[in-house]
Amino acid sequence: MNLKMIVAAAGLACLTGCQQKKEASAEGVSVIDIAVHEDAVSCSLSEIADYSCVILPTSDSLLLGGEITRIRLSGDRIYVSDGTLLCQVDTAGNDLRIIQRKGEGPEEYHAISDFIIDENNRAWIDCRNTRTLKCYDWNNRMIQKIDLNMWVQSIHKEGANFYLYTGNFGLSQNDNCQLYVLNSESGQLEQHFKPIDPVKAKYLFTLDGNNFMQMHDQSFCFTQLFNDTIYSLTPKALLPRYVLNFDGQNIPASFFNRNYTDIADFFTQLHKEGRFAYGTDLFIDTGQTYWTSYFYQKECNLSVIPKDNPQKQVRITTLKIDQLFDYPVQLTETPIFASGNGTVTILLQPAEIMEYAEQHLSAEQQEALKQRIHFIEDQNPILLLVKPF
């Protein structure tokens, strides 16, 4: 399932109501007003960002199956995982290298829950089911292993420190917080943040898409679905930096404290209300603008907010890709990744692009588009590397 489908079936503890107001009043915190009541628009991607198309190679050795779970950038390299393998390409789609060690052996991983690339171009793979971090080189050799005593669903690394995000899964003596700092050299946990709420832990779980996001000043922030606060993150502190105000339509804390049977019951009640904006799926401070995506009235929205004139913000539900004959990307149906280097990656399916072409373009345009995306049957996805203005 892509991230938008996950949001329809999962959640995470929210920090709203009086807690949100407290954080919004803290020193150094920016309150960002998001006009969810403005009419949503379709927007050409080139109006709000620079971008390029990366055609991933398709071959017997690289056929990405199922759902793309993570895309990251490091330098001029792109790293893509579908949960079973990890591939490395350059921004032209060349220089293919693959790590593929799925299995049950001691140097294999059960699945790739998340990964990061360290300063030595080694891949650290998080396997949530086996509670391990394993480091591989690009010759498919495991060169280090760290055993974890918790489920970890997403990771980030700066220097010797790993940041481990457990979400709202589990509540035990060894796993009672949502965010930990692990020293990779000692293998010891050195800090923890955000205790798990035992009430929400009974029903509210998530598989977040974008928890660690790079801002224009190279700092990193921590975000969560269903949390309207974005935090600055250091090894010693987790501090509120931005608070999102959805025209007063934020989910109140009291809503999360009701007695829900399960996650399906929670979403049934949430959609019955029909008036809340929720789910910080993506947040980027570009220096000139804020980009934030969220859900309102069951649709994924992207708000682009100029810092010097917030009244000129736009609320987008469809992006038109002008390089692909205005192919429309419905944000509710499309995975978007905060990939590092201040870049957002949008995932496109070639077969869906050609289906659009057959319905809306001339024969000449269809052929031109087919050549542009190097279309073949069972083709790997196309990546849009997007650098927001």
Phi, psi and omega in degrees: 000141175281173186301322182294326177289324178297318181300328179288349183230006184212166181203183179209156182304139184253150175244093185225198177058224184294329178295317179298317181297322178297315180290325179295333181270356181291151182296136177082006181264130177263126174268124183250117180273125182247122187273081182288345180272352175292151178296135176286150184230162165265141187221138173288133184301326182293345179282341185236356185197156162274145180204162176216155178262132175246119179268105178293138177294149177237125182205175178298328181276342178225094174228099184288121182253157177066218187263134170288121187261337182200139173229130178227153174244142173213114186062232179257025180245147177244137182236128186229135177231144172249017180093342179247328179219167178230125180242154180237128175224165172269180186289352173262001181086014181258186176057053183291128171220148187224139165251122183217093183230034179292131180168193183248003182285167183295335179255015180248166176245149179286320177194160178263102177284323176198169176206158168223159176250125183272183185293346178258014180062031173262151182258122172263121184250125176268122174247102186297318185296323180262000176055052181224153163248126179235136182255130181235148167266179186272012167259015178067027177259131172281127184243351176199151178220136174236121176278134178249149180255036183198161170280134179233126184257339175209152187224157173214152181222133171225120184060230181273357187259128167265140169254124186245120180253119182263350184070216181251020184278130171073147175214100184218179181299326183264356184215077183238008175233166182265340186220129181232154172248124182243130174277118185290338181280319180268340184074016184255145173283128185248344181201157175212152184222160171058079176304144177288132177282118184297334177289311181291332180295344180286336186216343194251105181233163182210156164240089185292150178267322187223098180259328184241115188232138182270132179265177184296332182270014180074359175286162179246144176240157179248131180227163176219148167299143179063029173226121185274004178251135175250133189249142163287142187234124172227168179299340184250347188209150172234105190240136176302134179238320179225147172232131182264130176244110183270064180052032182077009183260017175298149177291126179286153181302327182298331180295323181284344183267006175287167182268096180264143178292315181197187183294326179296320178295319178302313182287329175300315180290323179297315181287334176293323176298311173069008186238358185264143167261140188199166169085080178287090185281330184204137174214128178221132170260109184273354189099322178255328184220164166254136169246125175217135176246149187197179181244136177212126183053045175070007179247145172280130180240148171240119175257129176249118191238109176295132181294325184279348179205075184301338180293343180265018178296154177237144176250117190246134172246342180225130174254131176261127183265098187294332177293344180242044177056044177061034174304126184273128177256112176279115188297330180296335187252005191236126176293136177231133183239135166278108197257358184100167183058024182069020185250142173254138178246128178250132186262127179239146178258120183304320181297324179289326176297315181289329175296318175299318182298317181297331183270335191233348186245159176288168180300319180295318179292323177300316180294320179297319179292320179300319178290323183296322182261006179055049191292132171219165177294146178057037181286145174295159182299161174258139179254132169261115175269114191245124177249101184299144174293000000 
